[in-house]
Amino acid sequence: MDLTFSPADEELRAEARAWLAAHVPRVPLPSLETAAGFAAHRAWEAELAADHWSVVSWPRRYGGRDAGLLGWLLFEEEYWAAGAPGRVGQNGTDLLAPTLLAHGTPEQCARVLPPMASGEVVWAQAWSEPEAGSDLASLSSRAVRADGGWLLSGQKTWSSRAAFADRAFGLFRSDPGAERPHQGLTYLMFDLRARGVTVRPIGRLDGRPAFAELFLDEVFVPDGDVIGEPGQGWRIAMSTAGNERGLTLRSPGRFLAAAHRLVALWRARGCPEHARERVADAVIGARAYRLFTYAAASRFLAGDRLGPETSMNKVFWSELDLALHETALDLLGPEGEAAEGAWAQGYVFALAGPVYAGTNEIQRDIIAERLLGLPKGRR
Ligand SMILES: Cc1cc2nc3c(=O)[nH]c(=O)nc-3n(C[C@H](O)[C@H](O)[C@H](O)COP(=O)(O)OP(=O)(O)OC[C@H]3O[C@@H](n4cnc5c(N)ncnc54)[C@H](O)[C@@H]3O)c2cc1C
């Protein structure tokens, strides 16, 4: 692996740093899990997009900078170091967009990607169902053929951002007679305000509606909103899941910035001896994660497909995030309990890391079976 960056990459880094220094809001935006916060974050996406910073790795014609994967990783380091706001459009930009770029039609890319880049259309991921989480292939929401499109019915759950988002993408069973549960699934995009959709927000630990359940009753979706071939949804969805776990969901910049904030907090508290090792571990972990991610990116850019090693990434960053926040709360003592504090809020979110994007128990099974060659566990 060659870790020297090209002059173009370094130029991008310097340009991003200068732009962020001039534009990052001085006062943190309200939580994006509230209506007002969602609107403020949408406006921030528009500000980023106006100067082509919202999706740096995408082609220019869709709003990006053609900066590629390495450019994106460098940009993310600058972004989080600058203390910039969390990204409200992440489900779309990091999950749906790579899927569309790989499997969508040129018409779909031209129609869907620019308003996604600008935050005008914010997307939710509608995969999980009450009886289909870890075992996603057991999903039962249906897509039934209709004139010029499909009618969607069923229930989706734990859909992040869906309380305030505009559209969603998900998997639906279009051939209930298929031999195996992974077959006969279709990947579709739909409007959260379409007739037949009921969005019911679900409160989080902090009471905010981070998620929603979606109830679908014969929601019409035109053929143009099917991604890939009908019946091929599983294969297409798995390319999204690989992206999510392996590279795009949690960039190392986020953890490097948090580890540096933790060091600053430790120093501000007089460098207490009892926390020294845990603070050092957080910095080492964040740097190790950075190297691991750059290694994966190099392999990907050299034409390799990302495989089961993405599960190691997922387990690593989710545990790092938890350890980092727990150390910060220990350093803060009773003060850390204040629910509005950034570390307390970050901790509540970190608690969910081992669950979303595929639970860590499942990732460990994948590591055991596919990377270590251990026998299959009893299911
Ligand atoms: C913060 C957050 C955001 C989310 N956002 C979204 C979203 O935007 N869109 C979306 O579609 N979903 C989302 N989810 C849902 C998430 O993907 C599921 O919660 C996850 O896949 C687990 O499914 P489940 O909740 O049904 O748990 P289950 O699958 O019922 O699992 C329960 C427990 O059993 C364990 N388990 C299950 N099967 C096995 C097995 N075979 N071997 C070993 N252990 C097993 C699991 O690891 C887990 O500990 C989100 C979840 C969280 C927490």
The ligand as an ORCA input file, in Angstrom:
! r2SCAN-3c Opt
* xyz 0 1
  C     -29.550      3.238     15.269
  C     -30.186      2.262     14.316
  C     -30.483      2.686     13.039
  C     -31.083      1.817     12.131
  N     -31.436      2.317     10.921
  C     -32.049      1.504     10.035
  C     -32.468      2.022      8.781
  O     -32.278      3.205      8.471
  N     -33.104      1.204      7.932
  C     -33.335     -0.105      8.236
  O     -33.894     -0.796      7.398
  N     -32.976     -0.644      9.431
  C     -32.339      0.148     10.336
  N     -31.976     -0.362     11.568
  C     -32.320     -1.750     11.920
  C     -31.121     -2.670     12.000
  O     -30.598     -2.929     10.738
  C     -31.592     -3.936     12.742
  O     -31.891     -3.554     14.069
  C     -30.536     -5.028     12.745
  O     -30.354     -5.549     11.454
  C     -30.899     -6.164     13.714
  O     -32.156     -6.661     13.432
  P     -33.273     -6.807     14.584
  O     -33.365     -5.490     15.301
  O     -34.504     -7.356     13.947
  O     -32.682     -7.821     15.616
  P     -32.678     -9.460     15.519
  O     -32.292     -9.877     14.144
  O     -34.023     -9.906     16.058
  O     -31.545     -9.804     16.508
  C     -31.700     -9.781     17.929
  C     -30.396    -10.306     18.547
  O     -30.188    -11.674     18.155
  C     -28.911    -11.812     17.515
  N     -29.004    -12.772     16.421
  C     -29.991    -12.851     15.483
  N     -29.702    -13.842     14.619
  C     -28.515    -14.401     15.011
  C     -27.691    -15.441     14.508
  N     -28.036    -16.130     13.424
  N     -26.537    -15.728     15.168
  C     -26.151    -15.037     16.252
  N     -26.906    -14.019     16.791
  C     -28.059    -13.709     16.169
  C     -28.600    -10.441     16.959
  O     -27.233    -10.270     16.740
  C     -29.155     -9.539     18.068
  O     -28.243     -9.421     19.126
  C     -31.379      0.475     12.501
  C     -31.068      0.041     13.796
  C     -30.484      0.918     14.700
  C     -30.190      0.419     16.088
*
